[in-house]
């Protein structure tokens, strides 16, 4: 019983550290992206602590970390009047909050479930491959849900404000593909670091 309580405390401590890292990574990403903002390019490192948490603590904890990221996205949108996401939120605030939080929660939960499934399928082997695939799934899920959400709930607003008669799906895909590639690239490049972090922490608290 005592050991179980200690494990819970350690898990909560690790979760708290990862939540703090989400705030730090968001801030770092904003600073690094500032010179490219006019081109619509955003360097996001926030998915890294989310996938680390999902792999280290489990899919549910990954979902919690994703929820923190989603809430932060909504807060930052409110703090930036006049921006594209702010205009979208004004047009349909409830669905904007749903899409912004759902995509982040799903990224954490989905990557955690994929990592867990691959770990079971590979019987603890092929560490690099399972981590690479699970890490890559996070930006795919995050961007995929965002794209579908924009098309389903914001087509009229996007068409009126920006698309100018273009196909809304293709217009949005054209806007976000660079950021998606960057997010995917960051997760793939940092896969060895993610493996190392997960292995070291698991070994330390085993």
One Martini backbone bead per residue (centre of mass of N, CA, C, O) as a GRO file, in nm:
protein
  206
    1UNK     BB    1   0.058   0.062  -0.021
    2UNK     BB    2   0.301   0.250   0.008
    3UNK     BB    3   0.411   0.207  -0.279
    4UNK     BB    4   0.161   0.308  -0.429
    5UNK     BB    5   0.165   0.598  -0.314
    6UNK     BB    6   0.446   0.669  -0.418
    7UNK     BB    7   0.380   0.631  -0.720
    8UNK     BB    8   0.161   0.849  -0.733
    9UNK     BB    9   0.340   1.086  -0.652
   10UNK     BB   10   0.545   1.054  -0.883
   11UNK     BB   11   0.340   1.086  -1.111
   12UNK     BB   12   0.245   1.372  -1.033
   13UNK     BB   13   0.526   1.503  -1.054
   14UNK     BB   14   0.573   1.438  -1.352
   15UNK     BB   15   0.321   1.582  -1.457
   16UNK     BB   16   0.396   1.864  -1.353
   17UNK     BB   17   0.658   1.893  -1.515
   18UNK     BB   18   0.523   1.862  -1.799
   19UNK     BB   19   0.339   2.105  -1.773
   20UNK     BB   20   0.566   2.310  -1.745
   21UNK     BB   21   0.694   2.237  -2.024
   22UNK     BB   22   0.463   2.334  -2.198
   23UNK     BB   23   0.498   2.632  -2.130
   24UNK     BB   24   0.791   2.655  -2.221
   25UNK     BB   25   0.758   2.551  -2.516
   26UNK     BB   26   0.558   2.767  -2.602
   27UNK     BB   27   0.747   3.006  -2.555
   28UNK     BB   28   0.979   2.916  -2.736
   29UNK     BB   29   0.812   2.889  -2.997
   30UNK     BB   30   0.729   3.189  -3.009
   31UNK     BB   31   1.015   3.310  -3.028
   32UNK     BB   32   1.121   3.147  -3.276
   33UNK     BB   33   0.865   3.233  -3.468
   34UNK     BB   34   0.861   3.545  -3.500
   35UNK     BB   35   1.018   3.578  -3.786
   36UNK     BB   36   0.771   3.379  -3.930
   37UNK     BB   37   0.477   3.490  -3.887
   38UNK     BB   38   0.414   3.624  -4.172
   39UNK     BB   39   0.426   3.313  -4.304
   40UNK     BB   40   0.280   3.106  -4.094
   41UNK     BB   41   0.514   3.007  -3.909
   42UNK     BB   42   0.530   2.737  -3.657
   43UNK     BB   43   0.723   2.645  -3.382
   44UNK     BB   44   0.654   2.329  -3.228
   45UNK     BB   45   0.723   2.169  -2.888
   46UNK     BB   46   0.470   2.059  -2.722
   47UNK     BB   47   0.452   1.749  -2.808
   48UNK     BB   48   0.688   1.635  -2.647
   49UNK     BB   49   0.577   1.625  -2.348
   50UNK     BB   50   0.328   1.462  -2.432
   51UNK     BB   51   0.469   1.201  -2.536
   52UNK     BB   52   0.634   1.144  -2.288
   53UNK     BB   53   0.390   1.109  -2.099
   54UNK     BB   54   0.248   0.884  -2.262
   55UNK     BB   55   0.492   0.679  -2.242
   56UNK     BB   56   0.557   0.696  -1.929
   57UNK     BB   57   0.247   0.706  -1.794
   58UNK     BB   58   0.023   0.724  -2.026
   59UNK     BB   59  -0.261   0.794  -2.207
   60UNK     BB   60  -0.415   0.962  -1.994
   61UNK     BB   61  -0.184   1.158  -1.934
   62UNK     BB   62  -0.164   1.252  -2.227
   63UNK     BB   63  -0.448   1.379  -2.228
   64UNK     BB   64  -0.397   1.585  -2.004
   65UNK     BB   65  -0.169   1.734  -2.152
   66UNK     BB   66  -0.344   1.805  -2.395
   67UNK     BB   67  -0.548   1.978  -2.241
   68UNK     BB   68  -0.351   2.195  -2.159
   69UNK     BB   69  -0.282   2.276  -2.448
   70UNK     BB   70  -0.572   2.347  -2.538
   71UNK     BB   71  -0.622   2.572  -2.330
   72UNK     BB   72  -0.381   2.746  -2.417
   73UNK     BB   73  -0.482   2.800  -2.703
   74UNK     BB   74  -0.736   2.955  -2.620
   75UNK     BB   75  -0.600   3.176  -2.452
   76UNK     BB   76  -0.415   3.286  -2.683
   77UNK     BB   77  -0.649   3.364  -2.867
   78UNK     BB   78  -0.778   3.576  -2.675
   79UNK     BB   79  -0.492   3.745  -2.666
   80UNK     BB   80  -0.538   3.772  -3.010
   81UNK     BB   81  -0.675   4.005  -3.154
   82UNK     BB   82  -0.737   3.953  -3.513
   83UNK     BB   83  -0.681   3.684  -3.555
   84UNK     BB   84  -0.769   3.402  -3.709
   85UNK     BB   85  -0.858   3.237  -3.455
   86UNK     BB   86  -1.031   3.463  -3.335
   87UNK     BB   87  -1.239   3.476  -3.564
   88UNK     BB   88  -1.329   3.184  -3.538
   89UNK     BB   89  -1.427   3.206  -3.243
   90UNK     BB   90  -1.639   3.425  -3.293
   91UNK     BB   91  -1.819   3.248  -3.490
   92UNK     BB   92  -1.751   2.964  -3.294
   93UNK     BB   93  -1.672   2.912  -2.978
   94UNK     BB   94  -1.746   2.620  -2.903
   95UNK     BB   95  -1.607   2.469  -3.146
   96UNK     BB   96  -1.328   2.582  -3.101
   97UNK     BB   97  -1.281   2.459  -2.823
   98UNK     BB   98  -1.328   2.167  -2.908
   99UNK     BB   99  -1.106   2.144  -3.126
  100UNK     BB  100  -0.859   2.247  -2.960
  101UNK     BB  101  -0.886   2.018  -2.739
  102UNK     BB  102  -0.930   1.752  -2.896
  103UNK     BB  103  -0.664   1.740  -3.060
  104UNK     BB  104  -0.476   1.732  -2.808
  105UNK     BB  105  -0.595   1.491  -2.658
  106UNK     BB  106  -0.569   1.287  -2.896
  107UNK     BB  107  -0.261   1.303  -2.921
  108UNK     BB  108  -0.197   1.189  -2.640
  109UNK     BB  109  -0.373   0.934  -2.643
  110UNK     BB  110  -0.290   0.808  -2.919
  111UNK     BB  111   0.019   0.786  -2.874
  112UNK     BB  112  -0.005   0.608  -2.620
  113UNK     BB  113  -0.159   0.369  -2.751
  114UNK     BB  114   0.047   0.310  -2.973
  115UNK     BB  115   0.288   0.256  -2.790
  116UNK     BB  116   0.155   0.026  -2.629
  117UNK     BB  117   0.089  -0.156  -2.872
  118UNK     BB  118   0.381  -0.180  -2.986
  119UNK     BB  119   0.513  -0.293  -2.731
  120UNK     BB  120   0.344  -0.553  -2.736
  121UNK     BB  121   0.405  -0.646  -3.031
  122UNK     BB  122   0.737  -0.622  -2.980
  123UNK     BB  123   0.817  -0.709  -2.688
  124UNK     BB  124   1.016  -0.448  -2.618
  125UNK     BB  125   1.114  -0.401  -2.896
  126UNK     BB  126   1.195  -0.175  -3.119
  127UNK     BB  127   1.223   0.114  -2.988
  128UNK     BB  128   1.262   0.318  -3.217
  129UNK     BB  129   1.015   0.248  -3.393
  130UNK     BB  130   0.787   0.288  -3.183
  131UNK     BB  131   0.863   0.583  -3.115
  132UNK     BB  132   0.846   0.703  -3.395
  133UNK     BB  133   0.549   0.631  -3.460
  134UNK     BB  134   0.420   0.762  -3.207
  135UNK     BB  135   0.536   1.047  -3.247
  136UNK     BB  136   0.415   1.092  -3.537
  137UNK     BB  137   0.108   1.070  -3.452
  138UNK     BB  138   0.058   1.339  -3.309
  139UNK     BB  139   0.059   1.546  -3.553
  140UNK     BB  140  -0.149   1.390  -3.719
  141UNK     BB  141  -0.385   1.414  -3.522
  142UNK     BB  142  -0.382   1.716  -3.466
  143UNK     BB  143  -0.412   1.811  -3.768
  144UNK     BB  144  -0.652   1.637  -3.862
  145UNK     BB  145  -0.867   1.751  -3.665
  146UNK     BB  146  -0.836   2.044  -3.742
  147UNK     BB  147  -0.914   2.018  -4.039
  148UNK     BB  148  -1.195   1.892  -3.998
  149UNK     BB  149  -1.307   2.114  -3.812
  150UNK     BB  150  -1.285   2.350  -4.012
  151UNK     BB  151  -1.469   2.228  -4.233
  152UNK     BB  152  -1.729   2.169  -4.057
  153UNK     BB  153  -1.742   2.471  -3.878
  154UNK     BB  154  -1.569   2.706  -4.084
  155UNK     BB  155  -1.627   2.740  -4.390
  156UNK     BB  156  -1.777   3.010  -4.416
  157UNK     BB  157  -1.568   3.196  -4.284
  158UNK     BB  158  -1.327   3.120  -4.466
  159UNK     BB  159  -1.460   3.191  -4.735
  160UNK     BB  160  -1.524   3.495  -4.670
  161UNK     BB  161  -1.230   3.593  -4.556
  162UNK     BB  162  -1.003   3.404  -4.750
  163UNK     BB  163  -1.063   3.196  -4.995
  164UNK     BB  164  -1.220   3.314  -5.245
  165UNK     BB  165  -1.370   3.031  -5.366
  166UNK     BB  166  -1.216   2.820  -5.264
  167UNK     BB  167  -1.129   2.533  -5.146
  168UNK     BB  168  -1.132   2.484  -4.814
  169UNK     BB  169  -0.956   2.236  -4.773
  170UNK     BB  170  -0.715   2.333  -4.950
  171UNK     BB  171  -0.666   2.598  -4.804
  172UNK     BB  172  -0.600   2.484  -4.522
  173UNK     BB  173  -0.381   2.284  -4.608
  174UNK     BB  174  -0.195   2.510  -4.720
  175UNK     BB  175  -0.152   2.651  -4.438
  176UNK     BB  176  -0.063   2.378  -4.250
  177UNK     BB  177   0.166   2.201  -4.381
  178UNK     BB  178   0.422   2.333  -4.270
  179UNK     BB  179   0.364   2.291  -3.967
  180UNK     BB  180   0.336   1.986  -3.988
  181UNK     BB  181   0.622   1.923  -4.090
  182UNK     BB  182   0.765   2.048  -3.849
  183UNK     BB  183   0.641   1.875  -3.625
  184UNK     BB  184   0.726   1.604  -3.743
  185UNK     BB  185   1.031   1.662  -3.752
  186UNK     BB  186   1.076   1.713  -3.452
  187UNK     BB  187   0.979   1.432  -3.353
  188UNK     BB  188   1.182   1.264  -3.519
  189UNK     BB  189   1.452   1.395  -3.430
  190UNK     BB  190   1.370   1.352  -3.104
  191UNK     BB  191   1.347   1.044  -3.054
  192UNK     BB  192   1.612   0.973  -2.902
  193UNK     BB  193   1.548   1.163  -2.662
  194UNK     BB  194   1.284   1.027  -2.578
  195UNK     BB  195   1.403   0.752  -2.515
  196UNK     BB  196   1.601   0.844  -2.298
  197UNK     BB  197   1.402   0.968  -2.100
  198UNK     BB  198   1.223   0.721  -2.053
  199UNK     BB  199   1.447   0.523  -1.959
  200UNK     BB  200   1.564   0.686  -1.721
  201UNK     BB  201   1.302   0.723  -1.555
  202UNK     BB  202   1.222   0.426  -1.530
  203UNK     BB  203   1.485   0.336  -1.390
  204UNK     BB  204   1.471   0.530  -1.142
  205UNK     BB  205   1.146   0.438  -1.062
  206UNK     BB  206   1.149   0.112  -1.036
   0.00000   0.00000   0.00000
